[in-house]
Amino acid sequence: MDVSKHKIVVLSDLGDSTTTSMNTAICLAKRTNANIHFFHVKKPTEIINTDNQLSAKRALNSKFIKTNKEINKLVSSYSKKYNIDITSSFTFGNVKNEIDTFIEDTNPNIIVIGKRTNKSVALLGDKISKHILKKKGKTIIIASSENNLNPENEIYLGVYNELAQQQNNDFINKIIDNVHKPLKKFKEVDSAKENVNLLLVDRENINPKSTKSFNKLLSKIDISLVVAN
């Protein structure tokens, strides 16, 4: 059995898009022999509504236990259903800072985030999503609930323009080797809608610094997007 070269991290807010993100990660992991880790961050301000330190500590402890059970149940259900090992962790704190620390400590090369239903922004919010897209050396996957990937179904892959870095990205090459052929190539994002459930986009085609540019791209597609490094 090949030793996995790839680490997929699913960044989740435990919202409605979690199912889509997990299905997408598992679908790609099974085809690329990648490891999966589920990571969640919650702001303490979403839990604590009192200035009393004792009450605040009790609230955090209670939420920690509840969240731990929720994540373990979620991860266990996917592991059993698809016979795949999935690790998990979560923490309380500033979302952006905690994600940065986690990525620096674990060094995953693939990061999965979800897209809000019928919205252009990704689930972690516009600012954090753009921040993640600028991570050097990372392949970012924005999982869409429309035409979504499923571990039990084929991947129908589309390529937007050309992938200049494709030959240097082993993860992308493994995806290409394990999808339904032939690949579809598109010059316009608007046309990448039929018979495709995953679209590869070179990082050079996205300007994370521009909210307008980023949202325009997400609003035009209803399929999962892979931003290749």
C-alpha positions as CSV (number, residue, x, y, z in Angstrom):
1,M,0.0,0.0,0.0
2,D,1.3,3.4,-0.9
3,V,2.2,5.8,1.9
4,S,0.1,8.9,1.7
5,K,1.9,12.0,0.5
6,H,-1.1,14.3,1.0
7,K,-2.9,15.8,4.0
8,I,-6.4,17.0,3.5
9,V,-7.8,19.4,6.1
10,V,-11.5,20.1,6.2
11,L,-12.1,23.5,7.8
12,S,-15.7,23.6,9.1
13,D,-18.0,25.8,11.0
14,L,-20.2,22.7,11.7
15,G,-22.9,24.3,9.6
16,D,-25.1,23.0,6.7
17,S,-22.1,22.8,4.4
18,T,-20.2,20.3,6.6
19,T,-21.8,17.3,4.7
20,T,-20.7,18.7,1.4
21,S,-17.2,19.4,2.6
22,M,-16.8,16.0,4.1
23,N,-18.1,14.2,1.0
24,T,-15.8,16.2,-1.2
25,A,-12.7,15.5,1.0
26,I,-13.5,11.7,1.2
27,C,-14.1,11.5,-2.6
28,L,-10.7,13.1,-3.3
29,A,-8.9,11.3,-0.5
30,K,-9.9,7.9,-1.8
31,R,-8.6,8.7,-5.3
32,T,-5.3,10.2,-4.2
33,N,-4.6,8.1,-1.1
34,A,-4.7,11.2,1.2
35,N,-5.2,11.5,4.9
36,I,-8.1,13.6,6.2
37,H,-8.2,15.8,9.3
38,F,-11.4,17.7,10.4
39,F,-10.7,21.0,12.1
40,H,-13.2,23.4,13.8
41,V,-12.7,26.8,15.5
42,K,-15.4,28.5,17.6
43,K,-15.2,32.1,18.9
44,P,-15.5,32.3,22.7
45,T,-17.7,35.3,22.3
46,E,-20.3,33.0,20.7
47,I,-20.5,31.0,23.9
48,I,-19.9,33.5,26.8
49,N,-22.5,36.1,27.5
50,T,-21.4,37.0,31.0
51,D,-18.6,38.9,32.8
52,N,-18.6,36.4,35.6
53,Q,-15.3,34.3,35.2
54,L,-16.7,31.2,36.9
55,S,-19.8,31.2,34.8
56,A,-17.8,31.8,31.7
57,K,-15.5,28.9,32.5
58,R,-18.5,26.6,33.1
59,A,-20.0,27.7,29.7
60,L,-16.7,26.9,27.9
61,N,-16.4,23.5,29.6
62,S,-20.0,22.6,28.8
63,K,-19.5,23.7,25.1
64,F,-16.2,21.9,24.9
65,I,-17.8,18.6,25.9
66,K,-20.8,19.1,23.6
67,T,-18.7,20.0,20.6
68,N,-16.3,17.2,21.2
69,K,-19.2,14.7,21.2
70,E,-20.7,16.3,18.1
71,I,-17.4,16.1,16.1
72,N,-16.5,12.6,17.2
73,K,-20.0,11.4,16.2
74,L,-19.7,13.1,12.9
75,V,-16.2,11.8,12.1
76,S,-17.0,8.3,13.3
77,S,-20.1,8.1,11.0
78,Y,-18.1,9.0,7.9
79,S,-15.2,6.7,8.9
80,K,-17.5,3.7,9.2
81,K,-19.6,4.5,6.1
82,Y,-16.6,4.9,3.8
83,N,-14.0,2.8,5.6
84,I,-11.5,5.6,5.9
85,D,-9.5,7.0,8.8
86,I,-10.4,10.6,9.8
87,T,-8.7,12.5,12.6
88,S,-10.2,15.6,14.2
89,S,-9.6,18.5,16.5
90,F,-11.1,21.8,17.5
91,T,-10.4,24.8,19.6
92,F,-11.8,28.1,20.9
93,G,-10.3,31.4,19.8
94,N,-9.9,33.9,17.0
95,V,-10.8,32.0,13.9
96,K,-8.2,33.4,11.6
97,N,-5.4,33.1,14.1
98,E,-6.3,29.6,15.2
99,I,-6.5,28.4,11.5
100,D,-3.1,30.0,10.8
101,T,-1.5,28.3,13.8
102,F,-3.1,24.9,12.9
103,I,-2.0,25.1,9.3
104,E,1.6,26.1,10.4
105,D,1.8,23.2,12.9
106,T,0.3,20.5,10.7
107,N,1.3,21.6,7.3
108,P,-1.5,20.2,5.2
109,N,-1.1,20.6,1.4
110,I,-4.9,20.5,0.7
111,I,-7.5,22.6,2.5
112,V,-11.2,22.1,2.0
113,I,-13.8,24.9,2.8
114,G,-17.4,25.0,1.9
115,K,-19.5,27.4,-0.1
116,R,-22.7,28.8,1.4
117,T,-25.8,27.7,-0.4
118,N,-26.9,30.3,-3.1
119,K,-24.2,32.7,-2.0
120,S,-20.9,33.8,-3.5
121,V,-18.9,33.8,-0.3
122,A,-17.3,30.7,1.2
123,L,-18.6,29.5,4.6
124,L,-15.7,30.9,6.7
125,G,-16.5,34.4,5.5
126,D,-15.1,36.5,2.7
127,K,-12.0,37.8,4.6
128,I,-10.9,34.4,6.0
129,S,-11.6,32.6,2.7
130,K,-9.4,35.1,0.8
131,H,-6.8,34.7,3.5
132,I,-6.7,31.0,3.0
133,L,-6.6,31.3,-0.8
134,K,-3.3,33.2,-0.4
135,K,-1.6,30.4,1.4
136,K,1.5,29.4,-0.6
137,G,2.1,25.8,-1.3
138,K,-1.6,24.8,-0.6
139,T,-4.3,23.5,-2.9
140,I,-7.6,25.0,-1.9
141,I,-10.9,23.2,-2.5
142,I,-14.2,25.2,-2.3
143,A,-16.9,22.5,-2.0
144,S,-20.3,23.3,-3.5
145,S,-23.5,21.7,-2.6
146,E,-24.7,22.0,-6.2
147,N,-23.5,19.2,-8.5
148,N,-21.5,18.1,-5.4
149,L,-18.9,15.3,-5.3
150,N,-19.9,12.0,-3.7
151,P,-17.4,9.3,-2.7
152,E,-19.6,6.7,-4.5
153,N,-19.8,8.5,-7.8
154,E,-17.5,9.5,-10.6
155,I,-15.6,12.8,-10.8
156,Y,-16.3,14.7,-14.0
157,L,-13.4,17.1,-14.2
158,G,-13.2,20.4,-16.0
159,V,-10.2,22.7,-16.4
160,Y,-10.5,26.4,-16.6
161,N,-8.0,27.7,-19.1
162,E,-4.6,26.1,-18.6
163,L,-3.0,24.9,-15.3
164,A,0.5,26.3,-15.5
165,Q,1.6,24.5,-12.3
166,Q,-0.2,21.2,-13.0
167,Q,3.0,19.2,-13.8
168,N,4.4,20.1,-10.4
169,N,1.3,19.3,-8.3
170,D,1.2,15.5,-7.6
171,F,-2.2,15.8,-5.9
172,I,-3.7,17.4,-9.0
173,N,-2.1,14.8,-11.3
174,K,-3.5,12.0,-9.1
175,I,-7.0,13.5,-9.4
176,I,-6.6,13.7,-13.2
177,D,-5.5,10.1,-13.4
178,N,-8.5,8.9,-11.4
179,V,-11.4,10.8,-12.9
180,H,-13.8,10.1,-15.8
181,K,-12.2,10.8,-19.1
182,P,-12.0,12.9,-21.2
183,L,-11.4,16.1,-19.3
184,K,-13.3,19.1,-20.3
185,K,-11.6,22.4,-20.9
186,F,-13.3,25.8,-20.6
187,K,-12.3,29.3,-21.6
188,E,-15.2,30.9,-19.8
189,V,-16.4,30.1,-16.3
190,D,-20.0,30.6,-17.4
191,S,-19.7,27.6,-19.7
192,A,-18.3,25.2,-17.1
193,K,-21.7,24.0,-15.8
194,E,-22.8,20.9,-17.7
195,N,-21.5,17.4,-17.1
196,V,-18.8,18.7,-14.7
197,N,-18.8,18.4,-10.9
198,L,-15.2,19.6,-10.2
199,L,-13.4,22.5,-11.9
200,L,-9.6,23.1,-11.7
201,V,-8.5,26.7,-11.7
202,D,-5.0,28.0,-11.6
203,R,-4.2,30.3,-8.7
204,E,-3.2,33.0,-11.2
205,N,-6.8,33.2,-12.4
206,I,-8.0,34.3,-9.0
207,N,-7.2,37.6,-7.3
208,P,-7.8,36.9,-3.5
209,K,-7.1,40.5,-2.7
210,S,-10.2,41.6,-4.7
211,T,-13.4,40.9,-2.9
212,K,-15.3,41.7,-6.1
213,S,-13.1,39.4,-8.2
214,F,-13.3,36.5,-5.7
215,N,-17.1,36.7,-5.3
216,K,-17.7,37.1,-9.0
217,L,-15.9,33.8,-9.6
218,L,-17.8,31.9,-6.9
219,S,-21.2,33.3,-7.9
220,K,-20.7,32.2,-11.5
221,I,-20.1,28.5,-10.7
222,D,-22.3,25.9,-9.0
223,I,-19.7,23.2,-8.8
224,S,-16.8,22.4,-6.5
225,L,-13.7,24.4,-7.3
226,V,-10.0,23.4,-6.9
227,V,-7.6,26.3,-6.8
228,A,-4.3,24.7,-7.9
229,N,-1.1,26.0,-6.5
